[in-house]
């Protein structure tokens, strides 16, 4: 029965139609005289033997044995002989072939794997994954498990209507056989792929992976915008120059192996970003309330450029300072000093918001949560300015606010009330940030001395009772993800002992949060402060790694840009000579991202692809040295290649929480 057409009247809407017609065009499958194909009819072993004998030109592997139920004059006798000799089919133990027995779907796959000797050409690595691929793996007989795994890995398997069911023991239909045979031709390179939702797509082959890691460390720099201390170098610079200056700063941080930028975005009730709540900062354009022209968003720009270089951006807010100098230009709407002058007080040469005012509290909260919601920042950062630093002989003028609190039934003393105002703001921010974006961290850099006498022998300003900053409580309650105490004293000052203070901060860290010490490199003058002093401080910080002293933040960027006392050279040559990503936080999601896939090498150039659609922050590239793996490079998410020397490498994916996948291993010759 030879078909004279590639089309059949009964396959027009059939799931296997493209495969049936493709094989009919090749005269591999026949229809019936009435123009039908009968795709859902089952296939006998004799019919299947005839198909494989006609389709596959394979050398004989063994001599034929006669089967008692296959007479020499049977129409399929020649096909049975050939199917047996080439290894596609065998008989039964009773020396029969079972000409008219229906062949099971699974046995069709086993026959093709055996006859085409696919097992000798590919690695068997899907056997353990079969239960993840098929829901009815238990129905696969033991003699067929390996072949089914191999058939799946090379793409022979189809299943209608549910590709999660192999249906091994169910009789194969003519449609089933057509599709499986066609897929075998695709595997052999003799046919073009046909897309179908009923083909089981084999998972990618398992690459060799290895667990690798390196010494994590937080390496940050404060970038001060107020007074144009660090950036931009001058208010009102052309946009292109502002952007170029920021890119140069980020390039230098990347070259020095820093991984975090603490960017001041709200110095004085203003905004270095597009805000509907507060006016544009004069430190950007030279005029408060004026947007950059041509327009750009400095925070958005900083985030994009920093993330390109594997540098986190921590948005730094001053929650209560309203103006750094009353001698400057007047504030413009919607600045709080204009919209609500009753809660803004003159304090020396400055204006300061009242932390006890609900309006001020709401304003700070809304401003910060707005940034969390709209920008791809990594963290929110507050510095040491809560209630203002003292002025001799003056007290903060919040009498009316405190009196209103008392008249409403408040019982706290004015000192405890002020502390509680700040505490409630910290707690509210902590909860609001996590509710808005759980991955955004919250850190505060308080004055480095909590209280004189804590630890014993320490003297200095009482931040608890002057700034009303109960940083010890924030740490003990776990309201913050990291604390960066500003230890701005030399290591040889016993009354403000750097090592004693840092040890004290680690000892009160009951919730095991991270401690990133604040270091003042702006003091480097070559006299009392030399680069050796900063090196000592970093080494002291590192000596307490087991107590979660996990990094440093340096004040401020201009000292690095100027290479003051060769501090930039010190970072590059010794302190930060090797790259590092930031530490992970145990209380956050620590699920590792999937490792990269399709890792290949061509002329010493490694290429790979993301393991899935989840966002990747960066890639880490390790090189094997004997029994150890050494971090070579950190590459941005958009860079999926690296040119390397001969050796064995591992590439890992890193997510925005700094979780690192296992490394996919590849050897470059």
C-alpha positions as CSV (number, residue, x, y, z in Angstrom):
1,X,0.0,0.0,0.0
2,X,1.8,3.1,-1.2
3,X,0.5,6.5,-0.3
4,X,0.4,8.9,-3.2
5,X,-0.2,11.9,-0.9
6,X,1.3,13.4,2.1
7,X,-2.1,14.3,3.5
8,X,-4.8,12.0,5.1
9,X,-8.4,12.8,5.7
10,X,-8.3,11.7,9.4
11,X,-5.3,13.6,10.6
12,X,-6.3,17.2,9.8
13,X,-6.7,18.2,13.5
14,X,-4.6,15.5,15.0
15,X,-1.7,16.4,17.4
16,X,0.8,14.3,15.4
17,X,-0.3,15.6,11.9
18,X,3.0,17.4,11.1
19,X,5.1,14.3,11.9
20,X,2.8,11.9,10.1
21,X,2.8,14.0,6.9
22,X,6.5,14.6,7.0
23,X,7.1,10.8,7.1
24,X,4.5,10.1,4.5
25,X,6.2,12.6,2.2
26,X,9.4,10.5,2.6
27,X,7.4,7.3,1.8
28,X,8.3,6.0,5.2
29,X,4.7,5.6,6.4
30,X,1.8,4.4,4.4
31,X,-1.9,5.3,4.6
32,X,-4.9,3.1,3.7
33,X,-6.5,2.8,0.3
34,X,-9.5,5.0,1.4
35,X,-7.2,7.9,2.1
36,X,-7.0,7.5,5.9
37,X,-4.1,7.0,8.2
38,X,-5.9,5.8,11.3
39,X,-3.5,7.5,13.6
40,X,-5.0,6.2,16.8
41,X,-4.9,2.5,15.8
42,X,-2.4,0.4,17.7
43,X,0.8,-1.0,16.1
44,X,1.8,-4.7,16.1
45,X,5.3,-5.9,16.6
46,X,5.3,-7.1,13.0
47,X,4.3,-3.7,11.8
48,X,6.9,-2.0,13.9
49,X,9.6,-4.3,12.6
50,X,8.6,-3.4,9.1
51,X,8.9,0.4,9.9
52,X,12.4,0.2,11.5
53,X,13.7,-2.1,8.8
54,X,12.6,0.3,6.2
55,X,13.7,3.5,7.9
56,X,17.0,2.7,9.5
57,X,20.0,1.4,7.6
58,X,22.0,-0.2,10.4
59,X,24.6,-2.9,10.2
60,X,23.8,-6.4,11.6
61,X,25.0,-7.0,15.1
62,X,24.1,-10.7,15.5
63,X,22.9,-13.7,13.6
64,X,19.2,-14.3,13.1
65,X,17.4,-17.1,15.0
66,X,14.2,-18.5,13.7
67,X,11.0,-17.8,15.6
68,X,8.4,-20.5,15.8
69,X,5.6,-18.1,15.0
70,X,7.2,-16.4,12.0
71,X,6.8,-18.6,8.9
72,X,9.2,-17.9,6.0
73,X,6.3,-16.8,3.8
74,X,4.9,-14.2,6.3
75,X,4.7,-10.7,4.8
76,X,6.9,-9.4,7.7
77,X,9.4,-12.2,7.9
78,X,12.2,-10.2,6.2
79,X,11.5,-7.2,8.4
80,X,11.5,-9.3,11.6
81,X,14.8,-10.9,10.5
82,X,16.4,-7.5,9.9
83,X,15.0,-5.9,13.1
84,X,16.4,-8.8,15.1
85,X,19.9,-8.8,13.4
86,X,20.3,-5.0,13.8
87,X,19.3,-5.2,17.5
88,X,16.0,-3.3,17.4
89,X,13.8,-6.1,18.6
90,X,14.2,-9.5,20.3
91,X,11.8,-12.4,20.8
92,X,10.3,-14.0,23.9
93,X,11.8,-16.7,26.0
94,X,9.6,-19.3,24.4
95,X,11.3,-18.6,21.0
96,X,8.3,-16.8,19.7
97,X,8.3,-13.2,18.3
98,X,4.7,-12.2,18.9
99,X,3.9,-10.9,15.4
100,X,0.4,-9.7,16.3
101,X,1.1,-8.5,19.8
102,X,0.7,-4.8,20.3
103,X,4.0,-3.1,21.0
104,X,4.1,-0.9,24.1
105,X,5.0,2.8,23.9
106,X,8.0,2.2,26.2
107,X,9.2,-0.8,24.1
108,X,9.2,1.4,21.0
109,X,11.7,3.8,22.7
110,X,13.8,0.9,24.1
111,X,14.0,-0.6,20.6
112,X,15.2,2.6,19.0
113,X,17.8,3.2,21.7
114,X,19.1,-0.3,21.3
115,X,19.0,-0.5,17.6
116,X,20.7,2.9,17.0
117,X,23.2,2.2,19.8
118,X,22.5,5.6,21.4
119,X,23.8,4.4,24.7
120,X,27.3,4.2,23.4
121,X,27.2,7.8,22.2
122,X,25.9,9.8,25.1
123,X,26.4,10.0,28.9
124,X,23.7,8.4,31.0
125,X,22.9,11.3,33.4
126,X,19.1,11.4,33.6
127,X,18.3,8.2,35.3
128,X,17.9,9.8,38.7
129,X,15.9,12.6,37.3
130,X,13.2,10.4,35.7
131,X,10.8,10.8,38.7
132,X,11.0,14.6,38.2
133,X,10.2,14.2,34.5
134,X,7.4,11.6,34.5
135,X,4.8,11.1,37.1
136,X,4.4,7.4,36.3
137,X,8.1,6.4,36.5
138,X,7.2,3.4,38.7
139,X,5.6,1.7,35.7
140,X,8.9,1.5,33.8
141,X,10.2,-2.1,34.0
142,X,13.7,-2.4,35.3
143,X,15.0,-3.6,31.9
144,X,13.9,-0.4,30.3
145,X,15.0,2.3,32.8
146,X,18.3,3.1,31.3
147,X,17.0,3.2,27.7
148,X,14.1,5.5,28.7
149,X,16.5,7.9,30.4
150,X,18.6,7.9,27.3
151,X,15.6,8.3,25.0
152,X,14.5,11.2,27.1
153,X,17.9,12.9,27.0
154,X,18.1,12.8,23.2
155,X,14.5,14.0,22.7
156,X,12.8,10.9,21.3
157,X,9.8,10.9,23.7
158,X,6.4,12.4,22.9
159,X,3.3,12.0,24.9
160,X,-0.3,13.1,24.3
161,X,-2.1,14.7,26.0
162,X,0.1,14.9,29.1
163,X,3.8,15.0,28.7
164,X,4.2,14.3,32.4
165,X,3.0,10.7,31.7
166,X,5.3,8.3,29.9
167,X,2.5,5.6,29.6
168,X,5.2,2.9,29.1
169,X,2.9,-0.1,29.0
170,X,0.1,1.4,26.9
171,X,0.0,0.1,23.3
172,X,1.7,2.5,20.9
173,X,-0.5,4.1,18.3
174,X,0.5,4.7,14.7
175,X,0.7,8.4,15.7
176,X,3.0,7.6,18.6
177,X,5.3,5.6,16.4
178,X,5.3,8.3,13.7
179,X,6.5,10.9,16.1
180,X,9.1,8.8,17.9
181,X,10.6,7.6,14.6
182,X,10.7,11.1,13.3
183,X,12.5,12.3,16.4
184,X,15.0,9.5,15.9
185,X,15.7,10.9,12.5
186,X,16.1,14.4,14.0
187,X,18.6,12.8,16.5
188,X,20.5,11.3,13.6
189,X,20.6,14.6,11.8
190,X,18.4,13.3,9.0
191,X,15.3,15.5,9.6
192,X,14.5,19.0,10.6
193,X,13.0,19.7,14.1
194,X,9.2,20.1,14.2
195,X,7.9,22.1,17.2
196,X,5.3,20.4,19.3
197,X,4.0,20.9,22.8
198,X,3.8,17.1,23.1
199,X,7.5,16.5,22.8
200,X,9.3,15.9,26.1
201,X,12.1,18.5,26.2
202,X,15.1,16.9,27.9
203,X,16.6,19.0,30.7
204,X,20.0,20.4,30.0
205,X,22.8,17.9,30.8
206,X,24.1,18.3,34.3
207,X,27.3,20.3,34.4
208,X,30.0,19.5,37.0
209,X,29.6,21.9,39.9
210,X,31.6,22.7,42.9
211,X,30.9,24.6,46.2
212,X,33.2,27.6,46.2
213,X,33.5,30.7,48.3
214,X,35.8,33.5,49.4
215,X,36.2,35.8,52.4
216,X,33.3,38.2,52.2
217,X,33.7,41.8,53.3
218,X,31.6,45.0,53.2
219,X,33.7,47.7,51.7
220,X,31.9,51.0,51.5
221,X,32.5,54.7,51.1
222,X,30.3,57.7,52.0
223,X,29.6,60.0,49.1
224,X,28.7,63.4,50.6
225,X,26.7,65.8,48.5
226,X,26.0,68.5,51.1
227,X,28.4,71.5,50.5
228,X,29.5,69.6,47.4
229,X,32.0,67.9,49.6
230,X,32.5,64.8,47.4
231,X,30.0,65.1,44.5
232,X,29.2,66.9,42.4
233,X,32.4,69.0,42.7
234,X,30.3,72.2,42.2
235,X,26.6,73.0,42.3
236,X,25.1,73.7,38.9
237,X,27.6,71.8,36.8
238,X,26.4,70.7,33.3
239,X,24.6,67.4,33.5
240,X,27.2,65.7,31.4
241,X,29.9,66.8,33.7
242,X,28.0,65.7,36.8
243,X,27.5,62.3,35.3
244,X,31.1,62.0,34.2
245,X,32.3,62.8,37.7
246,X,30.1,60.2,39.2
247,X,31.2,57.6,36.7
248,X,34.8,58.3,37.5
249,X,34.1,57.9,41.2
250,X,32.4,54.5,40.6
251,X,35.2,53.4,38.3
252,X,37.8,54.2,41.0
253,X,35.8,52.3,43.6
254,X,35.6,49.3,41.3
255,X,39.3,49.4,40.6
256,X,40.0,49.5,44.4
257,X,37.7,46.5,44.9
258,X,35.0,48.4,46.9
259,X,31.5,47.0,46.8
260,X,29.2,49.7,48.3
261,X,28.5,53.4,47.9
262,X,26.7,55.3,50.6
263,X,25.1,58.1,48.6
264,X,23.7,61.1,50.4
265,X,20.3,61.8,48.8
266,X,18.5,63.9,51.4
267,X,21.0,66.3,53.1
268,X,18.6,69.0,54.3
269,X,14.9,68.3,53.6
270,X,15.6,68.2,49.9
271,X,16.1,65.5,47.3
272,X,18.9,64.5,44.9
273,X,16.3,62.6,42.9
274,X,12.9,63.2,41.4
275,X,10.5,63.6,44.3
276,X,6.9,64.8,44.6
277,X,7.4,65.3,48.3
278,X,10.5,67.5,48.6
279,X,12.3,70.0,46.4
280,X,15.3,69.3,44.2
281,X,18.5,69.8,46.1
282,X,20.5,73.0,45.4
283,X,23.7,70.9,45.7
284,X,22.8,69.4,42.3
285,X,21.6,72.3,40.2
286,X,22.6,75.3,42.2
287,X,19.0,76.3,42.9
288,X,16.7,74.5,45.3
289,X,13.6,73.2,43.4
290,X,15.2,73.3,40.0
291,X,15.5,70.0,38.2
292,X,18.6,69.1,36.1
293,X,18.5,70.3,32.5
294,X,18.6,68.3,30.4
295,X,16.6,66.2,32.8
296,X,18.1,63.1,34.5
297,X,17.6,61.5,37.9
298,X,20.9,61.3,39.8
299,X,19.8,58.5,42.0
300,X,18.6,56.4,39.2
301,X,21.8,57.1,37.2
302,X,24.0,56.2,40.2
303,X,22.2,52.9,40.8
304,X,22.5,51.9,37.2
305,X,26.2,52.8,36.9
306,X,27.1,51.3,40.3
307,X,25.3,48.0,39.7
308,X,27.1,47.8,36.4
309,X,30.3,47.7,38.5
310,X,29.0,45.3,41.2
311,X,28.7,48.2,43.7
312,X,25.7,48.4,46.0
313,X,23.9,51.7,46.5
314,X,22.8,52.6,50.0
315,X,20.6,55.7,49.9
316,X,21.7,57.9,52.8
317,X,19.1,60.2,54.4
318,X,19.3,62.9,57.1
319,X,15.8,62.5,58.7
320,X,15.7,65.7,60.7
321,X,18.1,68.3,59.3
322,X,16.2,71.0,57.4
323,X,19.0,73.5,56.4
324,X,22.7,73.4,56.9
325,X,23.0,77.2,56.9
326,X,20.3,79.9,57.3
327,X,22.7,82.2,55.5
328,X,22.1,80.3,52.2
329,X,19.4,80.9,49.7
330,X,15.8,80.7,50.8
331,X,14.0,77.4,50.8
332,X,11.3,76.8,48.2
333,X,8.1,74.9,48.2
334,X,7.4,72.1,49.0
335,X,10.3,72.3,51.6
336,X,9.0,71.5,55.1
337,X,10.3,74.9,56.4
338,X,7.8,76.5,54.1
339,X,4.9,74.1,54.3
340,X,5.1,73.5,58.1
341,X,7.3,76.2,59.7
342,X,5.9,75.5,63.1
343,X,7.8,72.2,63.4
344,X,11.1,73.6,62.1
345,X,13.4,75.4,64.5
346,X,16.5,77.5,64.2
347,X,19.4,75.7,65.9
348,X,22.6,77.8,65.7
349,X,23.2,78.4,62.0
350,X,20.9,75.5,61.0
351,X,17.3,74.7,60.7
352,X,16.2,71.4,62.4
353,X,12.9,69.5,62.2
354,X,11.3,68.5,65.5
355,X,11.6,64.7,65.9
356,X,8.7,64.7,68.3
357,X,6.3,66.0,65.8
358,X,4.0,63.5,64.1
359,X,4.1,65.5,60.9
360,X,7.9,65.4,60.9
361,X,7.9,61.6,61.6
362,X,5.4,61.0,58.8
363,X,7.4,63.2,56.4
364,X,10.7,61.3,57.0
365,X,8.9,57.9,56.8
366,X,7.0,58.8,53.6
367,X,10.1,60.3,51.9
368,X,12.2,57.1,52.6
369,X,9.5,54.6,51.8
370,X,8.9,56.5,48.5
371,X,12.5,55.9,47.5
372,X,12.4,52.2,48.6
373,X,9.3,51.8,46.4
374,X,10.5,53.6,43.3
375,X,14.2,52.9,43.1
376,X,16.3,49.7,42.9
377,X,18.4,50.6,45.9
378,X,20.2,48.0,48.1
379,X,19.7,49.7,51.4
380,X,18.5,52.7,53.4
381,X,21.2,54.4,55.5
382,X,20.8,56.9,58.3
383,X,23.8,58.7,59.8
384,X,24.4,60.1,63.3
385,X,22.1,63.2,63.1
386,X,19.0,62.6,65.2
387,X,18.4,65.3,67.8
388,X,21.1,67.8,66.9
389,X,24.6,68.0,68.4
390,X,24.5,70.4,71.4
391,X,25.2,74.1,71.5
392,X,26.7,75.4,74.7
393,X,24.0,76.9,76.9
394,X,21.0,76.1,74.7
395,X,18.3,73.4,74.9
396,X,16.4,72.1,71.9
397,X,13.2,74.2,71.5
398,X,10.6,71.4,71.5
399,X,8.8,72.6,74.6
400,X,5.4,72.9,72.9
401,X,5.6,69.4,71.4
402,X,6.6,67.9,74.7
403,X,3.8,69.9,76.5
404,X,1.3,68.5,74.0
405,X,2.5,65.0,74.7
406,X,2.2,65.5,78.4
407,X,-1.3,67.0,78.1
408,X,-2.4,63.9,76.2
409,X,-1.4,61.8,79.2
410,X,2.2,61.1,78.4
411,X,4.3,60.0,81.4
412,X,7.9,59.9,80.0
413,X,10.5,62.4,81.0
414,X,11.6,64.8,78.2
415,X,14.8,62.8,77.8
416,X,13.0,59.4,77.6
417,X,10.3,61.0,75.3
418,X,13.0,62.2,72.9
419,X,14.7,58.8,72.8
420,X,11.3,57.2,72.2
421,X,10.6,59.5,69.3
422,X,13.7,58.4,67.6
423,X,13.2,54.7,68.6
424,X,9.7,54.7,67.1
425,X,11.0,56.3,63.9
426,X,13.6,53.6,63.6
427,X,11.2,50.8,64.3
428,X,8.6,52.2,61.9
429,X,11.2,52.5,59.1
430,X,12.4,49.0,59.8
431,X,9.0,47.5,59.4
432,X,8.0,49.8,56.5
433,X,11.2,49.0,54.5
434,X,10.7,45.2,54.8
435,X,7.0,45.4,54.1
436,X,7.7,47.4,50.9
437,X,10.7,45.4,49.6
438,X,12.0,42.7,51.9
439,X,15.4,42.5,50.3
440,X,16.2,46.2,51.0
441,X,18.5,46.5,54.0
442,X,18.4,49.1,56.7
443,X,21.5,50.4,58.3
444,X,22.5,53.3,60.7
445,X,25.9,54.8,61.4
446,X,25.6,56.3,65.0
447,X,28.2,58.3,66.9
448,X,30.8,55.7,67.9
449,X,30.4,56.2,71.7
450,X,27.1,55.0,73.0
451,X,27.7,56.3,76.5
452,X,30.8,57.3,78.4
453,X,32.0,54.4,80.5
454,X,30.7,51.8,78.0
455,X,33.1,50.1,77.9
456,X,35.0,51.2,81.0
457,X,37.5,53.9,80.5
458,X,35.8,55.5,77.5
459,X,35.0,59.2,77.6
460,X,33.3,61.5,75.1
461,X,29.9,62.7,74.0
462,X,26.9,60.8,75.4
463,X,25.0,60.0,72.3
464,X,22.3,58.3,74.4
465,X,21.6,61.4,76.4
466,X,22.6,64.2,74.0
467,X,21.6,63.0,70.5
468,X,18.9,60.8,72.1
469,X,20.1,57.9,69.9
470,X,19.6,54.5,71.7
471,X,21.7,52.6,69.1
472,X,22.2,49.8,71.6
473,X,18.5,49.1,71.6
474,X,18.2,49.2,67.8
475,X,20.9,46.5,67.6
476,X,19.5,44.4,70.5
477,X,16.0,44.5,69.0
478,X,17.2,43.6,65.5
479,X,15.5,46.6,64.0
480,X,18.4,47.2,61.7
481,X,20.4,44.9,59.4
482,X,23.7,46.6,60.1
483,X,25.2,49.2,62.3
484,X,28.2,51.3,61.3
485,X,29.5,53.0,64.5
486,X,31.6,56.0,63.6
487,X,34.9,55.1,65.3
488,X,36.7,58.3,64.2
489,X,39.6,58.1,66.7
490,X,43.1,56.7,66.4
491,X,44.0,53.3,67.8
492,X,46.3,54.9,70.3
493,X,43.7,57.1,72.0
494,X,42.8,55.1,75.2
495,X,39.8,57.2,76.2
496,X,38.2,56.6,72.7
497,X,39.9,53.3,72.1
498,X,39.1,52.0,68.6
499,X,39.6,48.3,69.5
500,X,37.8,48.6,72.8
501,X,34.8,50.4,71.3
502,X,34.6,48.0,68.4
503,X,34.7,45.0,70.7
504,X,32.0,46.5,72.8
505,X,29.7,46.9,69.8
506,X,30.2,43.3,68.9
507,X,29.4,42.2,72.4
508,X,26.0,43.9,72.6
509,X,25.0,42.5,69.2
510,X,22.5,40.0,70.6
511,X,20.6,39.6,67.3
512,X,23.8,38.8,65.4
513,X,23.4,41.7,63.0
514,X,26.3,43.0,60.9
515,X,28.8,45.5,62.1
516,X,30.6,47.7,59.5
517,X,32.9,50.1,61.3
518,X,32.9,53.7,60.2
519,X,36.5,55.1,59.6
520,X,37.4,58.7,59.1
521,X,40.0,58.9,56.3
522,X,39.4,62.6,55.9
523,X,41.7,63.1,58.9
524,X,44.7,61.8,57.1
525,X,47.2,64.6,57.3
526,X,50.5,62.9,57.4
527,X,51.1,63.9,61.0
528,X,48.8,62.4,63.7
529,X,47.0,60.5,61.0
530,X,48.9,58.5,58.4
531,X,47.8,55.7,56.1
532,X,49.3,53.2,58.5
533,X,46.6,54.2,61.0
534,X,43.8,53.2,58.6
535,X,45.6,49.9,57.9
536,X,45.7,49.2,61.7
537,X,42.0,50.0,62.0
538,X,41.0,47.7,59.1
539,X,43.1,44.9,60.6
540,X,41.4,45.3,64.0
541,X,38.0,45.2,62.3
542,X,39.1,42.0,60.5
543,X,40.3,40.4,63.7
544,X,36.7,40.3,65.0
545,X,35.2,38.7,61.9
546,X,33.9,35.8,64.0
547,X,32.0,38.4,66.1
548,X,30.3,39.7,62.9
549,X,32.7,42.7,62.4
550,X,32.4,42.2,58.6
551,X,33.6,45.4,57.0
552,X,34.3,49.1,57.0
553,X,32.8,52.3,55.6
554,X,35.1,55.2,54.9
555,X,34.4,58.9,55.3
556,X,34.6,60.1,52.7
557,X,35.1,59.7,49.0
558,X,37.1,62.8,48.3
559,X,39.9,61.5,50.4
560,X,40.1,58.4,48.1
561,X,39.7,60.5,45.0
562,X,42.6,62.7,46.1
563,X,44.6,59.7,47.2
564,X,45.2,61.5,50.5
565,X,48.3,60.1,52.2
566,X,48.4,57.5,49.4
567,X,45.2,55.9,50.9
568,X,43.9,54.8,47.5
569,X,47.3,53.1,46.8
570,X,47.0,51.4,50.1
571,X,43.6,50.0,49.3
572,X,44.7,48.8,45.9
573,X,48.1,47.4,47.0
574,X,47.2,45.7,50.2
575,X,43.9,46.3,52.1
576,X,41.6,45.5,49.1
577,X,44.1,43.8,46.8
578,X,41.6,41.1,46.0
579,X,37.9,41.4,45.1
580,X,35.1,40.5,47.4
581,X,31.3,40.5,47.5
582,X,29.3,41.7,50.5
583,X,28.4,39.2,53.3
584,X,25.1,37.5,53.3
585,X,22.7,38.1,56.1
586,X,21.4,35.0,57.9
587,X,18.0,36.5,58.6
588,X,17.3,37.2,55.0
589,X,16.4,34.7,52.2
590,X,19.6,32.6,51.7
591,X,18.4,30.5,48.9
592,X,21.2,30.2,46.3
593,X,20.4,31.2,42.8
594,X,20.7,28.6,40.1
595,X,24.2,28.3,38.6
596,X,24.8,29.6,35.1
597,X,24.1,27.2,32.2
598,X,25.5,26.5,28.8
599,X,29.0,27.2,30.0
600,X,31.3,26.9,27.0
601,X,34.9,27.8,26.0
602,X,36.1,28.9,22.6
603,X,39.6,30.1,22.1
604,X,40.0,30.8,25.8
605,X,36.9,32.8,26.0
606,X,34.3,31.5,28.5
607,X,30.6,32.1,27.7
608,X,27.5,31.2,29.8
609,X,23.8,32.1,30.3
610,X,21.7,32.7,33.4
611,X,20.3,29.6,35.0
612,X,16.7,31.0,35.0
613,X,14.8,34.3,34.7
614,X,15.6,35.5,38.3
615,X,17.6,38.7,38.5
616,X,21.4,38.2,38.8
617,X,23.5,41.0,40.4
618,X,26.9,39.6,39.3
619,X,29.0,36.6,38.4
620,X,32.0,35.4,40.3
621,X,34.8,33.7,38.5
622,X,37.1,31.3,40.4
623,X,40.3,29.6,39.4
624,X,41.5,26.3,40.8
625,X,44.9,26.3,42.5
626,X,45.7,22.8,43.7
627,X,43.0,21.9,46.2
628,X,41.7,25.5,46.6
629,X,39.6,27.9,44.5
630,X,40.6,31.5,44.3
631,X,38.2,34.3,43.3
632,X,39.6,36.0,40.2
633,X,37.0,38.4,39.1
634,X,33.5,39.8,39.9
635,X,31.6,40.4,36.6
636,X,28.5,42.5,36.2
637,X,25.1,40.8,35.4
638,X,25.3,41.9,31.8
639,X,28.7,40.4,31.2
640,X,28.3,36.7,30.4
641,X,31.8,36.0,29.1
642,X,35.4,36.2,30.3
643,X,38.7,35.7,28.6
644,X,41.0,33.5,30.6
645,X,44.3,31.7,30.6
646,X,44.7,27.9,30.6
647,X,43.4,26.4,33.8
648,X,40.3,25.1,35.5
649,X,37.6,27.6,36.4
650,X,34.2,27.8,38.1
651,X,31.5,30.4,37.4
652,X,28.8,31.3,39.9
653,X,25.7,33.4,39.9
654,X,25.2,36.0,42.7
655,X,21.8,37.5,43.5
656,X,21.0,40.9,45.0
657,X,21.2,39.5,48.5
658,X,24.8,38.3,47.7
659,X,23.7,34.6,47.8
660,X,26.1,32.7,45.5
661,X,25.3,29.6,43.5
662,X,27.6,26.6,43.1
663,X,30.2,27.1,40.5
664,X,30.0,25.4,37.1
665,X,33.3,23.9,36.3
666,X,35.1,24.1,33.0
667,X,38.7,23.4,32.0
668,X,40.5,25.7,29.5
669,X,43.5,24.2,27.7
